[in-house]
């Protein structure tokens, strides 16, 4: 099993508004950066989508993964085990059920530990993820966030 470190961040300009995510994956000598931007989304969706995309990018199952995120929304939902209760209730009344279901499918294929980091602080890789997310949101190549549901 490989030890993989993942940093993620999401950003939205307006909430809802244009948004993007950024990911840095580290494994031994290997480094990979991922990002994408969307025309209309929310910050929480981008934070969660970043984690989904990062875990989906792993080539093999059964990895030991540490995810660093500045999103309390994501980190606490997993570490406090709320997401598993939401799943049992069919995500009734919860936002972003499409992404939470996507997350749980890939999460269960690895051994994942979440660590919250303060955003815009001294965590170099988290700051890089923020740069990637903002650049993606500002790019001319914005996709549709097909799961976004306006309230």
N, C-alpha and C positions, 0 to 999 in steps of 0.2 A: 504494500500500500504506500502510495506517495503522500508526503506531507505537503499540503498546498495552502498558501496564504492568499487571501483575497481581500482587496479593499474595494468598497463600493461607495458611490454617491449619486444622488439625483438632484436635479434642480428644475424649478419651474418659474417662469417669469409671469407673474400673475398666478393666481391659484383658483380657478384653472387658467391656463395660458400655455404658451410655448414651453416645452420642457425637453430635458435630455437626461441621460444617465452616463456615468463613466465607471469603468472597472479596470483594476490592475490585478492580474493574476501572477503569482510568483511561485515557482517550484524549482528548487535547486538553482541551477544557472539560468533557468528559463524565465522569461518575462513576456506577458502579453497584455496589451491594452485594448479595450473595447469601448465603443460609445455609439450612441444613436440619438437623434432628435425627433421630436413629435410636435405637430401643429397645435394640438389641444389636449392637455393632460393636467395632472396635479403633481405636486412635489412628492406626496406619499406614494403615488403610483410609480414615479420614476425611481424612488428609493427601493421599492420592492422589485420592480422590473430589473434593476441593476443586479440584485442578488440572484434572481431567476436566470438571467442571461449568463452570469458568471458560473453558476453551478452547471448549467447546460453546456458550457464550453469545455467542461472536463471530459477527457476522452475515455476514461475508465471509471467503473463503479468502485465503491469501497474505499475511497480516499479519506484520509484524515484532513479535514478542512477547517481552517480558522478564518472566519469572516469578520473583518473590521468595518464597522459602519457608524456613521454619525446620526443614524435614524433611530430614535427611541421607539418610533412606531414599529419598525421591523424587529429590532433587537429585543425589546420587551415582549412583543407578541410571541416570540419563540422562547426566550429564556424564562418567561413567566408561564409558559405553556398555554397561553390564552388561545392561540391559533388552533390547538387540538380540540378545545371545547367548542370553538366556532365551527370547526369541521363537523363535529358530532351533531350540531344543530343546523347543518346545511348552510352555514354562513348567513342565517336569517338576520336581517337588519344590519349586516356588516358591509362596509365599503370594500371594493376591490376583490370580490370573491373569485373572479377569473384568475387574478394573479396569485391569490393565496392558494388556490387549487393547483395552479402551475408550480408554485413554490414547493408545496408538499410532495408532489410527484417526484421532483428531482432531489429534494432534501433527504428523502428516505433512501436514496441510493448511495449516500455517503455518511460519514460520521462528522457532523458539522457542529462547531462551537462558535457562538457569536460573542463578539466583544464590542462594546460601545466605545467610541472615541469622540472627543469633542470636535465639532466641526470648525473649520477655519482656524485651527490651532497649529501646533508644531508637528503634526503627523504628516510627514512628507508625502507618503503615498495617498493618503486621504485628500490632501490638497491637490495632488495630481488628478485624482478622480473628479474633484470639483471642477478643475480646469477643463477636463474632457467633457463633462456634463454641460457646462455653460457653452463651450464651443459648439457642441452638437446642437444645443437649443438655438444657437444663433446662426447655424449653417443654413445654406440654401437648400439642403436636402432633408426636409422634414417629412416624416411618415405620419400616417393616421394611427392614433392609439385606438384600435378597434374595440378595446374593452372599456374605454372611458364612458361613463354614464353621467351626463349632466344631472344635477339635482333639481 
